[in-house]
Amino acid sequence: MLKVASFDGSLNRMHQNTMENYMRYCLYLAELGKGQISPNPPVGSILLHQDKIIGEGFHKKYGEAHAEVNAFASVPENEFNLIRDSTLFVSLEPCMHHGKTPPCTELILKHQIKNLVFGCFDPNPLMSGKSISFLKQQGINVTGPILESECKDQIKEFTINITRKRPYIILKFAQSADFFIGKSNEKTKISNPYTDLLVHKWRSQADGILVGSHTIHTDNPYLTTRLWPGKNPIRIALGHFSTEDRLKLNFFNSEAESWIAQELVSGDSFNLSTLVEELYKRKIGILLVEGGTKTLQSFYVAGLWDKARIITNTELYLKDGIPAPGISGSLEKKFILEKDTIHYIRSYQGD
């Protein structure tokens, strides 16, 4: 439900569809930061003076300036005088706490912004709505939430982080048309080169990538983003490895940081729940699980997953081998890349 305040400027005559279109542009801007900002949420912001955008910005990198800061900083010097009479649009409720950067509410007051339009509330129960109430108390006209569902969906990973104190977990695997992920003790190629590019994009958007020891010994993967521009996720392995393993396996090369899961959590208390809690403490906001069936199924059975991305080669039949995991959830979308069909499955637990 749109909650509209009374405005002194042109915003009181702005049609809801127009406000939604500006918020969609904020969502577009926010997407540009994905892959660099986790475990912070993606946020986009614009400064609108009458019908002209005079400033825009997005959260570009974890620990650095927020979207509102970048929007103010982008305003040309000869238009600084227009800021106080502009409307600030932001896809997420502005922050009002001191973290790695100062509160955005202070910046809003400093620039004497009169009108604010926001997309959704901060999902943190300790924060949600507080900055909106504070800004209203300071005399700022506030409209929102606008496109709340879309804005909340864009920050779903952050919401899981904050509310469940663990990473947002994505299960990913490729399977043959007859539902095998490979041959036992044999490296098996299933997906096509176009899908490989997509997988490396997924990796660039994750903070960590986890596999089991069997996958590491059988496939000897690099688990990097060499086919896509962007950061390498931290590589995480379940299992135990010898000194010789650490010298010869690609998992341990210098191309990316590598962690052994059992070394992160003290022995007697190790399980998947304590592991993902520890990974969250170590700033792993998005975890991509690419391991074999045993590893994937263990996360699924434990309820420690939010989305599955399943690649099916519709023309490859292995006839026998390692059965693919059985994943049940809500189909979010599917699309085709050459002979591969990719399904996005959302957990019934919801985001």
C-alpha positions as CSV (number, residue, x, y, z in Angstrom):
1,M,0.0,0.0,0.0
2,L,1.4,3.4,-1.0
3,K,1.7,5.7,1.9
4,V,1.7,9.3,0.6
5,A,2.6,12.3,2.7
6,S,1.7,15.9,1.9
7,F,4.4,17.7,-0.1
8,D,5.2,21.3,-0.6
9,G,7.0,20.8,-3.9
10,S,6.2,19.2,-7.3
11,L,6.1,15.8,-5.7
12,N,2.6,16.2,-4.4
13,R,1.5,16.3,-8.1
14,M,3.6,13.4,-9.1
15,H,1.7,10.4,-10.4
16,Q,2.3,7.1,-8.6
17,N,3.4,5.5,-11.9
18,T,6.0,8.2,-12.3
19,M,7.4,7.6,-8.8
20,E,7.5,3.9,-9.6
21,N,9.5,4.5,-12.8
22,Y,12.1,6.5,-10.9
23,M,12.3,3.8,-8.2
24,R,12.8,1.2,-11.0
25,Y,15.8,3.3,-12.1
26,C,17.1,3.1,-8.5
27,L,16.7,-0.7,-8.7
28,Y,18.7,-0.7,-12.0
29,L,21.5,1.3,-10.4
30,A,21.6,-1.0,-7.4
31,E,22.2,-4.0,-9.6
32,L,25.4,-2.4,-10.8
33,G,27.0,-3.0,-7.4
34,K,26.2,-6.7,-7.2
35,G,29.3,-8.8,-6.8
36,Q,31.3,-6.1,-4.9
37,I,29.1,-5.2,-1.9
38,S,28.0,-8.3,-0.1
39,P,27.3,-8.8,2.8
40,N,25.9,-5.3,2.4
41,P,22.7,-4.9,0.4
42,P,22.5,-3.4,-3.2
43,V,21.1,0.1,-3.1
44,G,20.4,2.7,-5.8
45,S,19.6,6.4,-5.3
46,I,18.8,9.5,-7.4
47,L,18.2,13.2,-6.8
48,L,15.3,14.5,-8.8
49,H,14.8,18.3,-9.3
50,Q,11.4,18.8,-10.9
51,D,11.6,16.4,-13.9
52,K,15.4,16.2,-14.1
53,I,17.8,13.7,-12.4
54,I,20.7,15.9,-11.2
55,G,22.5,13.1,-9.3
56,E,22.6,9.4,-9.1
57,G,24.6,6.7,-7.3
58,F,24.7,3.2,-6.1
59,H,26.6,1.3,-3.4
60,K,29.7,0.2,-5.3
61,K,31.9,-1.7,-2.8
62,Y,31.6,-3.1,0.7
63,G,32.8,-0.7,3.3
64,E,32.7,2.3,1.0
65,A,30.2,5.1,0.3
66,H,26.5,4.2,0.3
67,A,24.2,5.0,-2.6
68,E,22.9,8.3,-1.2
69,V,26.5,9.5,-0.7
70,N,27.4,8.8,-4.3
71,A,24.2,10.4,-5.5
72,F,25.0,13.7,-3.7
73,A,28.6,13.5,-4.9
74,S,27.6,13.1,-8.5
75,V,25.7,16.4,-8.7
76,P,27.5,18.9,-11.0
77,E,29.0,21.9,-9.1
78,N,26.8,24.3,-11.1
79,E,23.7,22.5,-9.8
80,F,24.6,22.2,-6.1
81,N,22.0,25.0,-5.4
82,L,19.3,22.7,-6.7
83,I,19.9,19.9,-4.1
84,R,17.8,21.4,-1.3
85,D,14.8,21.6,-3.6
86,S,15.2,18.1,-5.0
87,T,13.6,14.9,-4.0
88,L,15.8,12.0,-2.9
89,F,14.8,8.6,-4.1
90,V,16.5,5.5,-2.5
91,S,15.6,1.8,-2.9
92,L,16.2,1.0,0.8
93,E,15.5,3.0,3.9
94,P,18.5,5.2,4.6
95,C,20.8,4.1,7.4
96,M,21.1,6.0,10.7
97,H,23.8,4.0,12.4
98,H,27.5,4.5,12.5
99,G,29.3,1.6,10.7
100,K,32.1,1.7,8.2
101,T,30.5,4.9,6.9
102,P,28.6,7.8,8.6
103,P,24.8,7.6,8.8
104,C,23.0,8.6,5.6
105,T,20.4,10.4,7.6
106,E,23.0,13.0,8.7
107,L,23.8,13.6,5.0
108,I,20.1,14.1,4.2
109,L,19.8,16.7,6.9
110,K,23.0,18.4,6.0
111,H,21.8,18.9,2.4
112,Q,18.4,20.1,3.7
113,I,16.4,17.6,1.7
114,K,12.7,18.3,2.0
115,N,11.3,15.2,0.2
116,L,12.3,11.5,0.4
117,V,10.9,8.6,-1.5
118,F,12.1,5.1,-0.4
119,G,11.5,1.6,-1.7
120,C,11.4,-0.7,1.3
121,F,12.2,-0.7,5.0
122,D,15.5,-2.1,6.4
123,P,14.9,-5.8,7.2
124,N,16.9,-5.5,10.4
125,P,14.3,-5.8,13.2
126,L,16.5,-3.4,15.3
127,M,16.5,-0.8,12.6
128,S,13.4,-1.2,10.4
129,G,11.5,2.1,10.2
130,K,13.6,4.0,12.7
131,S,15.3,6.3,10.2
132,I,12.0,6.9,8.4
133,S,10.4,8.0,11.8
134,F,13.5,10.1,12.6
135,L,13.4,11.9,9.3
136,K,9.7,12.6,9.6
137,Q,10.4,14.1,13.0
138,Q,12.9,16.4,11.4
139,G,10.2,17.7,9.1
140,I,11.1,15.8,6.0
141,N,8.1,14.7,3.8
142,V,8.4,10.9,3.3
143,T,6.7,8.7,0.7
144,G,7.0,5.0,0.7
145,P,7.3,2.1,0.5
146,I,7.3,2.3,-3.3
147,L,7.7,-0.9,-5.4
148,E,8.2,-2.6,-2.0
149,S,8.0,-6.2,-3.3
150,E,10.7,-5.5,-6.0
151,C,12.9,-3.7,-3.6
152,K,12.6,-6.4,-0.9
153,D,13.4,-9.0,-3.5
154,Q,16.6,-7.2,-4.6
155,I,17.9,-7.4,-1.0
156,K,16.8,-10.9,-0.2
157,E,20.4,-12.1,0.4
158,F,20.9,-9.3,2.9
159,T,17.6,-10.1,4.6
160,I,18.6,-13.7,5.1
161,N,22.0,-12.5,6.5
162,I,20.3,-10.2,9.0
163,T,17.4,-12.3,10.1
164,R,19.0,-15.8,10.2
165,K,22.7,-14.9,10.9
166,R,24.0,-17.0,8.0
167,P,24.9,-16.6,4.3
168,Y,22.3,-16.7,1.6
169,I,22.9,-20.2,0.3
170,I,22.6,-21.2,-3.4
171,L,22.8,-24.8,-4.4
172,K,24.1,-25.3,-8.0
173,F,24.7,-28.5,-10.0
174,A,24.6,-29.7,-13.6
175,Q,22.8,-33.0,-14.5
176,S,22.3,-35.1,-17.5
177,A,18.9,-35.6,-19.2
178,D,18.5,-38.8,-17.1
179,F,19.4,-37.1,-13.9
180,F,23.0,-38.0,-13.2
181,I,25.6,-35.5,-12.2
182,G,28.5,-37.6,-13.4
183,K,30.3,-40.9,-13.4
184,S,31.8,-42.3,-10.2
185,N,35.5,-41.3,-9.8
186,E,35.6,-39.8,-13.3
187,K,35.4,-36.2,-14.4
188,T,32.3,-35.7,-16.5
189,K,31.5,-32.6,-18.6
190,I,27.8,-31.8,-18.7
191,S,27.1,-28.1,-19.3
192,N,28.0,-26.2,-22.5
193,P,30.5,-23.3,-22.9
194,Y,27.7,-20.6,-22.7
195,T,26.4,-22.1,-19.5
196,D,30.0,-22.2,-18.2
197,L,30.2,-18.4,-18.6
198,L,27.0,-18.0,-16.7
199,V,28.3,-20.2,-13.8
200,H,31.4,-18.0,-13.6
201,K,29.2,-15.0,-13.4
202,W,27.4,-16.6,-10.5
203,R,30.7,-17.2,-8.8
204,S,31.7,-13.6,-9.2
205,Q,28.5,-12.6,-7.3
206,A,29.2,-14.9,-4.4
207,D,31.5,-14.4,-1.5
208,G,32.3,-18.0,-1.0
209,I,32.1,-21.3,-3.0
210,L,31.9,-24.6,-1.2
211,V,32.5,-28.2,-2.4
212,G,33.2,-31.5,-0.9
213,S,36.6,-33.3,-0.9
214,H,35.4,-36.0,-3.4
215,T,34.7,-33.2,-6.0
216,I,38.1,-31.7,-5.4
217,H,39.9,-35.0,-5.8
218,T,37.8,-36.2,-8.8
219,D,37.4,-33.0,-10.8
220,N,40.5,-31.0,-9.5
221,P,38.5,-27.7,-10.1
222,Y,39.9,-24.2,-9.8
223,L,36.6,-22.7,-8.6
224,T,37.6,-19.3,-9.9
225,T,35.9,-16.7,-12.2
226,R,38.5,-17.0,-15.0
227,L,35.7,-17.0,-17.7
228,W,34.0,-13.8,-16.3
229,P,35.3,-10.5,-15.0
230,G,35.0,-10.0,-11.3
231,K,36.4,-11.2,-8.0
232,N,37.1,-14.8,-7.2
233,P,35.0,-16.1,-4.3
234,I,36.8,-17.6,-1.3
235,R,37.1,-21.4,-1.9
236,I,35.8,-23.6,0.9
237,A,36.2,-27.4,1.1
238,L,34.5,-30.0,3.3
239,G,36.9,-32.8,4.4
240,H,40.5,-33.3,5.3
241,F,43.6,-32.9,3.0
242,S,47.1,-34.1,3.2
243,T,50.2,-32.0,2.7
244,E,50.6,-33.6,-0.7
245,D,47.0,-32.7,-1.6
246,R,47.8,-29.0,-0.7
247,L,50.7,-29.0,-3.1
248,K,49.1,-30.6,-6.1
249,L,45.4,-29.7,-6.2
250,N,44.2,-26.6,-8.0
251,F,41.9,-25.8,-5.0
252,F,45.0,-24.8,-3.1
253,N,46.7,-22.6,-5.8
254,S,47.3,-18.9,-5.3
255,E,44.6,-17.7,-7.6
256,A,42.1,-17.4,-4.7
257,E,41.9,-17.8,-1.0
258,S,41.1,-21.3,0.2
259,W,39.6,-22.4,3.5
260,I,39.0,-25.9,5.0
261,A,35.6,-26.0,6.7
262,Q,36.7,-28.3,9.5
263,E,39.5,-25.9,10.4
264,L,37.1,-23.0,10.8
265,V,35.0,-24.6,13.5
266,S,36.3,-26.5,16.6
267,G,36.0,-30.2,16.1
268,D,33.3,-31.4,18.5
269,S,30.9,-28.7,17.5
270,F,31.3,-29.0,13.7
271,N,28.1,-29.3,11.7
272,L,26.6,-27.4,8.8
273,S,24.7,-25.1,11.0
274,T,27.8,-24.0,13.0
275,L,29.8,-23.8,9.8
276,V,27.4,-21.4,8.1
277,E,27.2,-19.3,11.2
278,E,31.0,-19.1,11.2
279,L,31.0,-18.2,7.5
280,Y,28.6,-15.3,8.2
281,K,30.8,-14.0,11.0
282,R,33.6,-14.1,8.4
283,K,31.6,-11.8,6.0
284,I,30.4,-14.6,3.7
285,G,27.1,-13.1,2.7
286,I,26.4,-15.3,-0.3
287,L,27.5,-18.9,-0.4
288,L,27.5,-20.9,-3.7
289,V,27.5,-24.7,-3.0
290,E,28.8,-26.5,-6.0
291,G,29.7,-29.8,-4.4
292,G,28.6,-33.3,-5.4
293,T,25.4,-35.0,-4.5
294,K,26.3,-35.8,-0.9
295,T,27.3,-32.2,-0.1
296,L,24.4,-30.7,-1.9
297,Q,21.9,-33.1,-0.3
298,S,23.3,-32.5,3.2
299,F,22.6,-28.7,2.8
300,Y,19.1,-29.5,1.4
301,V,18.1,-31.9,4.1
302,A,19.3,-29.5,6.8
303,G,17.1,-26.8,5.3
304,L,20.2,-24.6,4.8
305,W,19.4,-23.3,1.3
306,D,17.5,-20.5,-0.2
307,K,17.8,-21.1,-4.0
308,A,18.8,-23.9,-6.3
309,R,20.2,-23.3,-9.8
310,I,19.9,-26.6,-11.7
311,I,21.5,-27.0,-15.2
312,T,20.1,-29.9,-17.3
313,N,21.7,-31.0,-20.5
314,T,18.6,-32.2,-22.3
315,E,20.5,-34.3,-24.9
316,L,23.1,-36.0,-22.7
317,Y,22.2,-39.4,-21.3
318,L,24.8,-41.0,-19.0
319,K,22.6,-44.1,-18.3
320,D,24.3,-44.7,-14.9
321,G,26.6,-42.8,-12.5
322,I,26.0,-40.6,-9.5
323,P,22.3,-39.6,-9.1
324,A,21.6,-35.9,-9.0
325,P,20.2,-34.5,-5.7
326,G,16.4,-34.4,-5.3
327,I,15.4,-30.7,-4.9
328,S,11.9,-29.7,-4.2
329,G,10.9,-26.0,-4.1
330,S,9.0,-23.3,-6.0
331,L,10.0,-22.7,-9.6
332,E,11.1,-19.1,-10.0
333,K,12.1,-19.1,-13.6
334,K,13.7,-21.2,-16.3
335,F,15.5,-20.5,-19.6
336,I,17.5,-22.3,-22.2
337,L,21.1,-21.9,-23.3
338,E,21.8,-24.0,-26.3
339,K,21.2,-27.6,-25.1
340,D,21.0,-26.7,-21.4
341,T,17.9,-25.8,-19.5
342,I,18.5,-23.8,-16.4
343,H,15.9,-23.8,-13.6
344,Y,15.9,-21.4,-10.6
345,I,14.2,-23.1,-7.7
346,R,13.3,-21.1,-4.6
347,S,13.1,-22.8,-1.2
348,Y,9.6,-23.1,0.3
349,Q,11.0,-21.5,3.4
350,G,10.9,-18.3,1.4
351,D,13.5,-15.5,1.1
